[in-house]
Amino acid sequence: MDPQSYREFFGQLPTGVTAIVATSATGPVGLVVGTFSSVSLDPPLVSFMVTHGSRSWMAVKEVGRFTANILASDQRRLSLTLSGWSPSKFRNVEFDADRANVLSGALAWADCVIDREVEAGDHIIVLATPCELTVVRPARPLIFFQRAYHRTLPVEDFRAPGWG
C-alpha cells in the first residue's frame, strides 16, 4: 500500500489532540497524540498509539503512569511545542498549580496507570487504566484534520442546506 495514499485517506478523519505528560526524575516528559480514546468501561481502559522507538514514549513508559491532557482549540502553539523531541520542550510550559502533569488551560485530564503495550505493525498500542478523570473547562477542543489544526463549530452554527 502506498504510504502517501494511506495518510491522505486517514487525514480525512478528524482527531482530537491530547498531550501525554509524566514526571520523571529529571522533570516533565511527554508527547502529543491524536489517537487517545476510550476502550472499555468495565474495566475502565483508555488507549493511544505511538511509533516504535519514540524516545518521548520511552521516557513516559519508564515512569509507569501519565496524565492525558485534552487540549483546547486555543492551545495549538502548546501542541506544536510538545510534539517534537527536545529535553527542554517543557521549559516554558505552564502547569496547574494544584495538580502534577496537568497542563494549564487543558479542557480535561485523566491520570492513568500504564496497563500494557500491544505490538501493532510500526506502532505500539498503549492500554492504560484511568484512575481519575476531570473536566476542567467548557471550551472547544483542538482538532487535527487534513494535516492541519482546526476548531469545531456546533451544529447550530452550521447553516448548510438540509441541516435542520
Backbone torsions as a table, in degrees:
resi	resn	phi	psi	omega
1	MET	NA	138.8	179.8
2	ASP	-71.8	119.2	-178.1
3	PRO	-58.6	-36.4	180.0
4	GLN	-64.6	-44.6	178.2
5	SER	-63.7	-39.5	178.7
6	TYR	-60.7	-48.9	178.9
7	ARG	-62.4	-42.7	-179.5
8	GLU	-62.8	-42.9	178.6
9	PHE	-58.6	-51.5	-176.6
10	PHE	-76.9	-12.6	172.9
11	GLY	-69.1	-14.3	178.3
12	GLN	-79.6	-7.6	-178.2
13	LEU	-104.6	112.3	-179.6
14	PRO	-67.1	145.5	177.3
15	THR	-130.4	151.4	172.6
16	GLY	-75.8	163.4	-179.3
17	VAL	-116.6	123.0	-176.1
18	THR	-128.0	132.9	175.5
19	ALA	-97.5	124.0	177.6
20	ILE	-96.8	119.8	-174.0
21	VAL	-130.7	136.9	174.8
22	ALA	-136.2	163.5	176.6
23	THR	-112.8	115.0	178.6
24	SER	-94.2	-179.5	178.4
25	ALA	-62.3	-24.6	-178.7
26	THR	-100.5	1.2	179.5
27	GLY	126.1	-168.0	-177.6
28	PRO	-68.2	143.8	175.0
29	VAL	-135.9	157.4	178.0
30	GLY	165.8	-173.8	-175.8
31	LEU	-157.6	168.4	177.3
32	VAL	-109.3	135.5	178.5
33	VAL	-128.6	153.0	174.5
34	GLY	-111.9	16.6	-173.6
35	THR	-122.8	11.7	-178.8
36	PHE	-66.1	131.6	-173.2
37	SER	-155.9	154.9	170.9
38	SER	-75.0	137.8	178.6
39	VAL	-111.6	-48.3	-172.9
40	SER	-149.8	143.3	174.9
41	LEU	-90.1	-32.9	-178.5
42	ASP	-136.0	98.5	0.9
43	PRO	-78.2	158.1	179.2
44	PRO	-65.1	125.3	176.7
45	LEU	-142.4	142.9	172.5
46	VAL	-123.9	166.7	178.9
47	SER	-147.0	163.1	166.5
48	PHE	-158.3	167.1	-177.1
49	MET	-122.7	144.1	177.7
50	VAL	-135.6	154.2	177.6
51	THR	-75.2	148.4	173.9
52	HIS	-56.0	139.8	176.0
53	GLY	83.5	4.8	178.4
54	SER	-63.8	115.8	179.1
55	ARG	-65.1	-36.4	179.5
56	SER	-64.7	-42.9	178.3
57	TRP	-64.0	-41.8	179.9
58	MET	-59.0	-38.8	179.0
59	ALA	-66.8	-40.3	177.5
60	VAL	-68.0	-45.8	-178.9
61	LYS	-56.5	-38.9	180.0
62	GLU	-60.1	-32.1	179.1
63	VAL	-73.7	-36.8	177.3
64	GLY	92.4	-7.6	177.8
65	ARG	-150.8	164.2	-178.5
66	PHE	-158.8	169.0	171.2
67	THR	-116.1	126.6	175.1
68	ALA	-92.0	119.3	-179.4
69	ASN	-107.7	113.6	177.0
70	ILE	-79.0	119.0	-174.2
71	LEU	-82.8	147.8	179.3
72	ALA	-90.9	163.0	-176.7
73	SER	-61.8	-20.3	177.9
74	ASP	-90.7	12.7	-178.7
75	GLN	-113.6	27.8	178.7
76	ARG	-57.3	-46.9	-178.3
77	ARG	-61.6	-39.8	177.7
78	LEU	-62.6	-42.9	178.2
79	SER	-58.9	-45.0	179.1
80	LEU	-63.0	-40.7	179.3
81	THR	-62.0	-43.4	-175.1
82	LEU	-85.4	-6.7	-177.2
83	SER	-74.5	-29.8	-176.2
84	GLY	-87.6	-179.8	175.4
85	TRP	-107.8	114.0	173.8
86	SER	-154.7	132.3	179.2
87	PRO	-62.1	-19.1	-177.8
88	SER	-106.9	14.3	-175.0
89	LYS	-64.4	-20.2	178.6
90	PHE	-92.4	2.4	-173.9
91	ARG	-52.3	-47.0	-176.5
92	ASN	-107.7	17.7	-179.1
93	VAL	-83.5	134.8	179.8
94	GLU	-94.3	135.3	178.3
95	PHE	-113.6	157.2	173.8
96	ASP	-59.5	137.6	-177.2
97	ALA	-67.8	-25.4	-173.9
98	ASP	-101.9	-12.8	-175.0
99	ARG	-132.9	124.2	175.5
100	ALA	-64.6	141.9	175.2
101	ASN	72.6	-0.8	177.9
102	VAL	-91.8	120.2	-179.0
103	LEU	-77.1	134.8	177.0
104	SER	-59.2	132.1	177.3
105	GLY	89.5	-5.8	178.8
106	ALA	-62.1	148.1	177.6
107	LEU	-68.7	-41.8	-176.0
108	ALA	-158.0	161.5	177.5
109	TRP	-145.3	155.8	177.8
110	ALA	-137.7	121.9	171.7
111	ASP	-80.6	130.1	-173.9
112	CYS	-134.6	150.3	172.9
113	VAL	-110.7	131.5	-178.7
114	ILE	-66.9	128.4	-179.7
115	ASP	-94.6	-54.6	-179.7
116	ARG	-169.2	167.7	174.5
117	GLU	-114.4	147.0	176.4
118	VAL	-124.6	123.7	177.5
119	GLU	-67.9	134.4	-179.9
120	ALA	-149.5	88.7	-180.0
121	GLY	61.8	-128.0	-179.1
122	ASP	-88.5	10.5	179.6
123	HIS	-125.3	168.8	173.0
124	ILE	-120.6	130.9	172.8
125	ILE	-92.5	121.4	179.2
126	VAL	-97.8	124.8	174.8
127	LEU	-107.8	135.8	-177.2
128	ALA	-142.5	155.1	177.9
129	THR	-100.1	119.0	176.2
130	PRO	-75.3	131.2	-179.2
131	CYS	-99.8	-29.7	179.6
132	GLU	-151.2	135.8	179.7
133	LEU	-125.2	133.7	179.7
134	THR	-140.8	129.9	171.1
135	VAL	-93.5	124.4	-172.8
136	VAL	-93.2	-46.5	-175.1
137	ARG	-149.8	148.6	177.1
138	PRO	-85.6	105.8	178.3
139	ALA	-151.4	174.6	179.5
140	ARG	-83.4	144.0	179.8
141	PRO	-79.6	158.7	171.4
142	LEU	-80.8	130.0	-176.9
143	ILE	-119.2	141.1	173.2
144	PHE	-111.8	124.8	-173.7
145	PHE	-152.9	130.5	179.8
146	GLN	51.1	46.9	175.2
147	ARG	65.3	24.7	178.8
148	ALA	-148.4	159.5	175.9
149	TYR	-82.0	146.5	179.8
150	HIS	-142.4	167.5	172.4
151	ARG	-114.9	156.4	179.2
152	THR	-93.4	159.4	170.7
153	LEU	-124.5	137.5	175.4
154	PRO	-67.1	153.0	-177.9
155	VAL	-55.7	-37.0	-178.4
156	GLU	-66.2	-18.6	176.4
157	ASP	-88.6	-8.1	-177.4
158	PHE	-97.1	106.5	-174.1
159	ARG	-104.7	71.5	179.2
160	ALA	-108.3	152.9	177.7
161	PRO	-57.0	136.0	178.3
162	GLY	91.8	-8.7	177.2
163	TRP	-97.0	117.1	-176.6
164	GLY	-55.0	NA	NA
